Amino acid sequence: MSKKARWFMAAGLALVVAAVLLAYFTQRRPVADLRKTMTESALPGVREYLGRLAGQPVKVSYQDMAMTDQGLVLSRVVIATGENNPHRLTIDKAVFTRLEQVFGPRPHWLASGRISGLAGGLTPSSSLKVAEVEFEELRLWPGLTRLAVSRARVRDFSRHAASGHLALAGLQVKRLRVSRGGSLELVSGQADRLVFHTGPATLKLARLSVLGARVRSLKRLSPFDAGRTEITGLAALQAGRQFLGLGRALVQYDRQGPRRKLKVELSDLSLKGPGAPPAMARQMTELGYRELGLNLRLEAEVDLDSQRLVLRRLALNSPQMGELELGLELSGFRVDPAKLSRMPLWSLLLAQRSVALVSARLTYRDASLAGRLLALQARRRGLTPETFSKVLVAQLQAAAGELGPGMQPLAGALVSFLRRPGELQISLRPPKPLGLLGVTMMKPRTVLQRLGIAAQAR
């Protein structure tokens, strides 16, 4: 055998030996080694993490540990707080198909497996119950109080906190990260069915899908914190009777670049007077409605570079009431991007001194709401609808004479609409942007002159 052939044979044997050693060191350890690893490293890390979240010492114990064909199995795990263990979480079985400690700049635990039969709570006002949790990749940083989960599935989840109750029939998560303080990042999540109880009301939905949520505080979680949220088959019940239904809802929030775009769609929203909360039921009864159908569409955009806020469309359609469509453009809109999903739009506007009105438009097509409102207000004043309508017309004509030419187009259109409700169109287009802060310092006559009002009824 030549020297070159012997060299290749030695290299091949070395590779075989390396493969055997690699297989040996990556295979499952004996039960004694796993027990030592779990008791001396893994469980203390979990205890530290949960203790930081609960704000008090946490004790973790288990009834048995064994190595099976399924993986490393812990039976009857108990997680308790306080000296006398007044509050506790119990887990019937925890199976780990992968469990290793990852060293580096941020050492953490990496695990795969499933948890079955979780129940209990670590605080007096909360409790959890989960039939099964399966996770393909879970990373736990005890010292940083941080948790990351990739590709997890949850079956039959329920939570009680104070007077509220939340139940999930099925939940799938592509990637979830949670840190102490309530910070959450959810790449995508989907729930097949969700039920939420609070007081006498119950909220149910058939399907929920969330894509790209980044939230600083879980207490302020809203659909606007996600890139896209979809809800289908939502229903609300009051004292066991349904008063609200929703076929489909979509919230899409694009935060890429200086432009922030928001799109909201609500389809087949229905309100039923019987079974509704008392205040809502009373208002619907006074207007003579037993059931209302609604569809809503909103499209808005904020350009942080040009400082423009554009409400391209806010459309509300109801076969029983009518159709309302609103558009708006503002300039001088300076805002911290982080606050766009944290504060109501009206609060953001009031907090800024530079906001100016560029244009606005409103279109309303009446179905029956105008006549019902007139009749209701007339009853409250002890008048007939015809008499009350004449009173309003006289007040509008008097206001037009008092406030000057700026009021006349609006007053004329409103008078025509009151006499014969149909379609009403109103637009505002100032010759130059009108600062909203300065409006409060102007006289009404001056404001009306600078608004550039155009209106018509037909």
C-alpha positions in Angstrom: 0.0 0.0 0.0 1.4 3.4 -1.0 2.0 6.2 1.5 -0.7 8.2 -0.1 -3.3 5.4 0.2 -2.4 4.8 3.8 -2.9 8.6 4.5 -6.4 8.5 2.9 -7.3 5.4 4.9 -6.2 7.1 8.2 -8.2 10.2 7.3 -11.3 8.1 6.6 -10.9 6.2 9.9 -10.6 9.5 11.7 -13.8 10.8 10.1 -15.6 7.6 11.2 -14.3 7.9 14.8 -15.3 11.6 14.9 -18.8 10.6 13.7 -19.1 7.9 16.3 -18.0 10.3 19.0 -20.3 13.0 17.8 -23.2 10.5 17.8 -22.3 9.5 21.3 -22.0 12.9 22.8 -25.3 14.1 21.2 -27.4 11.1 22.1 -29.7 11.1 25.2 -27.8 10.9 28.4 -28.4 8.2 31.1 -31.2 8.9 33.5 -28.8 9.8 36.3 -27.1 12.4 34.2 -30.4 13.9 33.1 -31.6 14.0 36.7 -28.5 15.8 37.7 -28.7 18.3 34.9 -32.4 18.9 35.5 -32.1 19.3 39.3 -28.9 21.3 39.4 -29.3 23.5 36.4 -32.6 23.5 34.5 -35.1 23.6 37.4 -33.2 26.4 39.3 -33.2 28.4 36.1 -37.0 27.9 35.7 -37.5 28.8 39.4 -35.5 32.0 39.0 -37.4 33.0 35.9 -40.8 32.4 37.5 -39.7 34.1 40.7 -38.9 37.2 38.9 -42.2 37.2 37.1 -44.2 36.5 40.3 -42.2 39.0 42.3 -41.7 36.5 45.1 -39.8 33.2 45.8 -41.0 30.2 43.8 -40.5 26.5 44.7 -40.5 23.8 42.0 -41.0 20.1 42.8 -42.0 17.0 41.0 -43.1 13.5 41.9 -41.1 11.4 39.4 -38.5 11.8 36.6 -37.9 9.1 34.0 -36.4 8.5 30.6 -38.9 6.9 28.1 -39.3 6.5 24.4 -41.1 9.9 24.4 -38.2 11.6 26.0 -37.4 13.0 29.5 -40.7 12.8 31.5 -41.5 14.7 34.7 -44.7 13.7 36.5 -46.8 15.8 38.8 -44.8 19.0 38.7 -45.8 21.6 41.4 -44.8 25.3 41.2 -45.7 27.2 44.4 -45.2 30.6 45.9 -45.0 31.7 49.6 -43.7 29.8 52.6 -46.9 27.8 53.1 -47.5 27.4 49.3 -50.9 29.1 49.2 -50.8 29.6 45.4 -49.5 27.0 43.0 -49.5 25.7 39.5 -49.6 22.0 38.8 -48.6 20.1 35.7 -49.6 16.5 35.2 -46.8 15.7 32.8 -44.0 17.5 31.1 -42.2 15.7 28.2 -38.9 17.1 26.9 -37.7 15.7 23.6 -34.8 18.2 23.6 -33.2 19.8 26.6 -29.8 21.5 26.5 -27.9 24.5 28.0 -26.6 26.9 25.4 -23.5 28.9 26.4 -22.3 32.1 24.9 -22.8 35.9 25.5 -26.4 35.1 26.8 -26.5 31.6 28.2 -30.0 30.1 28.1 -31.9 26.9 28.0 -33.2 25.4 24.8 -36.1 22.8 25.0 -38.6 21.1 22.8 -41.5 19.0 24.0 -45.0 19.3 25.5 -46.8 20.1 28.8 -50.1 18.4 29.6 -52.6 19.2 32.4 -51.5 22.6 33.6 -53.8 24.1 36.2 -53.7 26.7 39.1 -52.3 30.2 39.6 -49.5 32.0 41.3 -51.5 35.0 42.4 -54.9 35.2 44.3 -56.7 36.8 41.4 -55.6 34.6 38.6 -55.6 31.0 37.5 -54.8 29.1 34.4 -55.9 25.8 32.9 -54.4 24.3 29.8 -55.0 20.8 28.4 -51.8 20.7 26.4 -49.0 23.0 25.2 -46.6 21.7 22.5 -43.5 23.7 21.5 -40.9 22.9 18.9 -38.3 25.4 20.3 -38.5 27.2 23.6 -35.6 29.4 24.8 -35.5 30.6 28.4 -33.1 33.3 29.7 -33.5 33.2 33.5 -31.2 36.1 34.4 -32.8 38.3 31.7 -36.3 37.2 32.5 -37.0 36.6 28.8 -38.8 33.8 27.0 -38.9 33.0 23.2 -41.1 30.3 21.6 -41.0 29.1 18.0 -43.8 27.1 16.5 -46.0 26.4 19.5 -49.5 24.9 19.7 -52.0 25.3 22.7 -55.1 23.3 23.2 -58.0 24.2 25.5 -56.6 27.2 27.3 -58.6 29.1 30.0 -57.7 31.9 32.3 -59.5 33.5 35.2 -58.3 36.9 36.5 -60.4 38.9 39.0 -63.9 39.0 37.5 -62.8 38.1 33.9 -62.5 34.7 32.2 -60.7 33.9 28.9 -60.9 30.7 27.0 -59.1 29.5 23.8 -60.1 26.3 21.9 -56.9 26.3 19.9 -53.9 28.6 19.5 -50.9 28.4 17.0 -47.9 30.6 17.3 -45.1 30.9 14.8 -42.8 33.0 17.0 -43.4 34.6 20.4 -41.1 36.6 22.6 -42.0 37.8 26.1 -39.9 39.9 28.5 -40.4 41.1 32.0 -42.4 44.3 32.1 -44.9 43.2 29.6 -42.9 43.5 26.3 -44.2 41.1 23.7 -43.4 40.4 20.1 -45.6 38.0 18.0 -44.7 37.3 14.5 -47.9 35.4 13.8 -50.6 33.8 15.9 -54.0 32.1 15.2 -56.8 31.1 17.5 -59.6 28.9 16.3 -62.1 30.0 19.0 -61.9 32.6 21.8 -64.4 33.2 24.6 -64.1 36.1 27.0 -66.4 36.8 30.0 -66.5 40.0 32.0 -69.3 40.7 34.4 -72.7 39.9 32.8 -71.3 40.1 29.2 -69.6 37.4 27.1 -67.5 37.9 23.9 -67.1 35.0 21.5 -65.3 34.7 18.2 -64.7 31.8 15.9 -61.3 32.8 14.6 -58.5 35.3 15.4 -55.3 35.8 13.4 -52.5 38.3 14.4 -49.5 39.0 12.3 -46.4 41.1 13.4 -47.4 42.4 16.8 -44.8 44.4 18.8 -46.1 45.6 22.2 -44.4 47.4 25.0 -47.0 46.7 27.6 -49.4 43.7 27.5 -51.9 45.8 29.5 -52.3 48.1 26.5 -52.5 45.5 23.8 -54.7 46.6 20.9 -55.2 45.4 17.3 -53.2 48.5 16.2 -50.1 47.0 17.7 -50.0 44.3 15.1 -49.2 44.6 11.4 -52.4 42.8 10.6 -55.2 41.5 12.7 -58.2 39.5 11.4 -61.3 38.4 13.3 -64.2 36.4 12.0 -67.5 35.2 13.6 -67.5 37.5 16.6 -70.6 37.6 18.9 -71.3 39.4 22.2 -73.9 38.2 24.7 -75.5 40.1 27.6 -77.1 37.9 30.3 -77.1 35.0 27.8 -78.7 36.9 24.9 -76.8 37.9 21.8 -76.8 41.7 21.1 -73.8 42.1 18.9 -72.5 40.1 15.9 -69.7 40.6 13.5 -69.0 38.6 10.3 -65.4 39.8 9.8 -63.0 42.4 11.0 -59.7 43.4 9.6 -57.1 45.8 11.1 -54.0 46.4 9.0 -51.3 48.8 10.2 -48.2 49.3 8.0 -45.3 50.8 9.9 -42.6 50.6 7.2 -40.7 53.8 6.5 -42.0 57.4 7.3 -45.5 56.6 6.2 -47.9 54.8 8.6 -51.0 53.4 7.0 -54.1 52.2 8.8 -56.9 50.2 7.3 -60.0 49.0 9.3 -62.9 47.0 7.8 -65.9 45.8 9.8 -68.3 43.6 7.7 -71.8 42.4 8.7 -71.8 44.1 12.1 -75.3 43.7 13.7 -76.8 45.2 16.9 -79.9 43.8 18.5 -81.9 45.8 21.0 -83.3 42.9 23.0 -80.5 41.6 25.2 -78.3 44.6 24.8 -76.9 46.6 27.7 -79.6 48.9 29.2 -78.3 52.2 27.8 -77.9 50.8 24.3 -81.3 49.1 24.4 -83.0 52.3 25.6 -81.5 54.4 22.8 -82.4 51.9 20.1 -86.0 51.7 21.5 -86.4 55.5 21.5 -85.4 55.6 17.9 -87.7 52.7 17.0 -85.0 50.2 16.0 -85.0 46.6 17.2 -82.0 45.6 15.1 -79.3 47.5 13.1 -76.9 46.3 10.5 -73.6 48.1 9.9 -70.5 48.1 7.7 -67.5 50.2 8.4 -64.4 51.0 6.4 -61.5 53.3 7.4 -58.4 54.2 5.5 -55.9 56.7 7.0 -52.3 57.6 6.5 -49.6 59.6 8.4 -46.5 60.9 6.6 -43.9 61.7 9.3 -41.6 63.5 6.8 -44.2 65.9 5.3 -46.1 66.0 8.6 -49.4 65.2 6.9 -52.3 63.2 8.3 -54.9 62.1 5.7 -58.1 60.4 6.5 -58.8 59.1 3.0 -62.1 57.5 3.9 -64.3 56.8 6.8 -67.4 55.2 5.5 -70.3 53.9 7.7 -73.2 52.1 6.0 -76.4 51.0 7.6 -79.5 49.9 5.6 -81.7 51.0 8.5 -80.0 54.4 9.2 -78.1 55.6 6.1 -74.6 56.1 4.7 -72.0 58.5 6.1 -68.6 59.2 4.5 -65.9 61.5 5.8 -62.5 62.6 4.5 -59.9 64.8 6.2 -56.4 66.2 5.6 -54.3 67.9 8.2 -50.8 69.5 8.0 -48.2 70.2 10.7 -48.8 66.8 12.3 -45.7 66.2 14.4 -45.7 63.1 16.6 -43.4 60.5 18.0 -43.9 57.4 15.9 -44.0 55.2 19.0 -47.1 57.1 20.2 -49.2 56.5 17.1 -50.6 53.2 18.4 -50.6 54.3 22.1 -52.8 57.4 22.1 -56.2 58.1 20.7 -56.1 60.2 17.5 -58.0 63.1 19.1 -55.6 63.2 22.0 -52.7 63.4 19.6 -54.4 66.3 17.7 -55.0 68.2 20.9 -51.5 67.8 22.1 -50.1 69.6 19.0 -50.0 73.3 18.4 -49.0 73.1 14.7 -51.9 71.1 13.3 -53.8 72.9 10.5 -56.8 72.0 8.5 -56.1 71.6 4.8 -59.5 70.2 3.7 -62.5 68.1 4.9 -65.6 66.6 3.3 -68.7 64.9 4.5 -71.4 63.1 2.7 -74.6 61.7 4.3 -77.3 59.8 2.6 -80.3 59.3 4.8 -82.4 56.1 5.1 -84.5 56.8 8.1 -82.3 58.2 10.9 -82.9 61.9 10.2 -86.7 61.5 10.5 -86.4 59.4 13.7 -84.0 61.9 15.3 -86.4 64.7 14.6 -89.3 62.8 15.9 -87.5 61.9 19.1 -86.3 65.4 19.8 -89.8 66.7 19.1 -91.3 64.2 21.6 -88.9 65.3 24.3 -90.0 68.9 23.8 -93.7 68.1 23.5 -93.9 69.2 19.9 -94.9 67.6 16.6 -92.2 66.7 14.2 -93.5 69.3 11.7 -93.5 72.0 14.3 -90.0 71.1 15.6 -88.6 71.1 12.1 -90.0 74.6 11.5 -88.3 75.7 14.8 -84.9 74.3 13.6 -85.3 76.0 10.2 -86.0 79.3 11.8 -82.9 78.9 14.1 -80.7 78.1 11.1 -81.9 81.1 9.1 -81.4 83.4 12.1 -77.8 82.0 12.6 -77.0 82.6 8.9 -78.1 86.2 9.2 -76.1 86.7 12.4 -72.9 84.9 11.4 -72.5 86.3 7.9 -71.8 85.0 4.4 -69.7 82.1 5.6 -72.7 80.4 7.2 -75.2 80.9 4.4 -74.1 77.9 2.2 -74.2 75.5 5.2 -77.5 76.9 6.5 -79.2 76.7 3.1 -78.2 73.1 2.6 -79.3 72.1 6.2 -82.7 73.8 5.7 -83.3 71.9 2.4 -82.2 68.7 4.1 -84.5 69.2 7.1 -87.5 69.8 4.8 -86.8 66.8 2.7 -84.1 64.4 4.0 -82.0 62.9 1.3 -78.4 63.5 0.6 -76.3 66.2 2.3 -72.8 67.2 1.1 -70.5 69.5 3.0 -66.9 70.4 2.2 -64.3 72.7 3.9 -61.3 74.0 1.9 -59.6 77.0 3.4 -57.6 79.3 1.0 -54.6 78.3 3.2 -54.3 75.7 6.0 -56.2 76.9 9.0 -54.4 76.3 12.3 -56.7 74.4 14.8 -55.2 76.1 17.8 -55.8 79.6 16.3 -59.5 78.7 15.6 -60.2 78.8 19.3 -59.0 82.4 19.5 -61.2 83.6 16.5 -64.7 84.8 16.5 -67.3 82.4 14.9 -67.9 84.8 12.0 -64.2 84.9 11.2 -63.8 81.1 11.4 -66.8 80.5 9.0 -65.3 83.0 6.5 -61.9 81.2 6.5 -63.2 77.7 6.4 -64.2 77.9 2.7 -67.6 76.1 3.3 -69.5 74.6 0.4 -72.6 72.6 0.9 -75.6 71.3 -1.0 -78.6 69.0 -0.3 -80.5 67.0 -2.9 
